[in-house]
């Protein structure tokens, strides 16, 4: 099933490349641009993206990096990808993430061997047609020449929407809801793992995923989110 979903997603991505060639439209507002625009953003949107280049947060011993702060422009990018099916935006988000990681490696000695995206529940992934974290992670892996283990983690049961929940309710909502696929354990044991998600609020999901990864004994787990409040 995972292979079929990836094949369908890959075919959809290729179709979108034909309809929306890279560097033709601003990925945020849709205005015409040319190939000189950084991250396929027009000058106006580029000027209004709220970049986050602060030092990594330390959350329960896990270093956490953010690429952008959450606002109307950043929300447009995430919503366009997740809910409007504009999967080509994942490439540019991956480019942003790669540059953030390059900065973090240089300034804060953050490095990693493998990328593990936060999983969606299979029903939600089937409904959406893709896992946005895995899609971005796949492009990111190609960009930084690191393997992306798209199915290393499994969401064992669906969770309530996080919006509107308190920090404690968020923790309880994801407690025990993630598991390691034992087929990937050898690729994680003793290695530095970059756990990736599109969005960060309180870190509850990241912490739950880190607990699941601990079963394989990684050397380190860092967390990267594209956007964060």
C-alpha positions, -999 to 999 in steps of 0.1 A, spaced: 0 0 0 28 24 9 45 17 -25 12 23 -43 6 56 -25 42 68 -33 37 58 -70 5 77 -72 20 107 -54 50 107 -78 28 106 -108 7 135 -95 39 155 -89 50 150 -125 16 161 -137 18 192 -116 52 200 -130 37 202 -164 8 223 -153 28 245 -129 64 245 -142 90 255 -115 98 292 -113 68 304 -133 44 314 -105 50 327 -70 41 297 -47 25 321 -22 4 346 -42 4 331 -77 19 361 -95 41 355 -125 78 353 -117 110 342 -134 137 317 -125 158 343 -107 133 344 -77 146 327 -46 123 298 -35 99 307 -63 86 336 -43 79 370 -58 97 400 -43 66 411 -23 60 377 -7 98 371 -1 99 404 18 70 394 40 81 358 50 91 358 86 123 338 87 135 322 119 172 319 122 174 318 160 194 292 179 178 257 182 154 253 211 163 225 235 131 205 242 136 176 266 171 172 253 161 173 216 174 203 196 146 218 176 149 242 146 124 263 128 126 278 93 98 304 95 75 319 120 38 312 115 18 340 99 -5 347 69 22 342 42 36 311 59 1 297 65 -7 302 28 23 280 18 13 253 43 -24 253 35 -18 254 -3 4 223 0 -17 203 26 -53 212 17 -52 225 -18 -31 198 -33 -3 221 -46 23 194 -41 50 213 -61 53 237 -33 71 210 -13 102 214 -35 106 251 -24 99 243 12 126 217 10 150 243 -4 142 266 25 147 237 50 180 228 33 193 264 37 182 265 73 200 232 80 232 245 63 231 276 86 225 254 117 254 231 108 277 260 104 266 280 135 253 253 159 270 221 147 237 204 138 241 175 115 223 142 107 226 110 88 189 102 80 156 120 77 125 106 93 92 124 85 64 126 110 37 101 97 1 106 90 -25 80 99 -30 57 68 -67 68 65 -58 105 64 -29 99 40 -52 79 17 -78 107 19 -52 135 12 -32 115 -13 1 122 3 19 129 36 32 165 33 61 159 58 72 128 38 69 147 5 90 176 17 114 152 34 119 133 1 129 165 -17 150 176 13 168 142 12 177 147 -25 188 182 -18 212 174 11 221 139 -1 207 121 29 182 91 29 146 99 38 130 70 56 94 78 48 79 49 65 102 44 95 75 56 118 39 45 119 9 64 133 -9 35 150 -42 53 154 -57 85 143 -57 115 167 -80 144 174 -72 177 156 -46 195 177 -62 229 171 -78 242 203 -62 217 226 -42 227 256 -5 216 259 -15 187 282 -44 177 260 -19 176 230 5 154 249 -23 130 258 -37 131 222 -5 117 207 7 95 236 15 60 224 2 68 189 35 63 171 56 32 166 88 23 149 86 0 119 112 -26 129 123 -30 92 140 4 95 157 -2 129 191 -10 114 191 23 95 185 43 127 206 25 153 236 46 162 228 72 136 219 109 139 182 113 130 165 145 117 128 142 126 109 164 103 74 179 103 58 208 85 45 225 116 55 229 153 34 242 181 41 227 215 64 198 205 40 170 217 41 152 184 78 155 181 83 141 216 60 112 209 79 104 177 112 107 194 100 82 220 91 57 192 125 62 175 143 55 208 135 18 204 161 17 177 188 35 197 197 65 175 228 84 184 208 117 184 174 130 173 170 166 162 137 180 151 131 204 122 98 221 114 92 243 85 69 267 104 63 273 141 42 295 163 
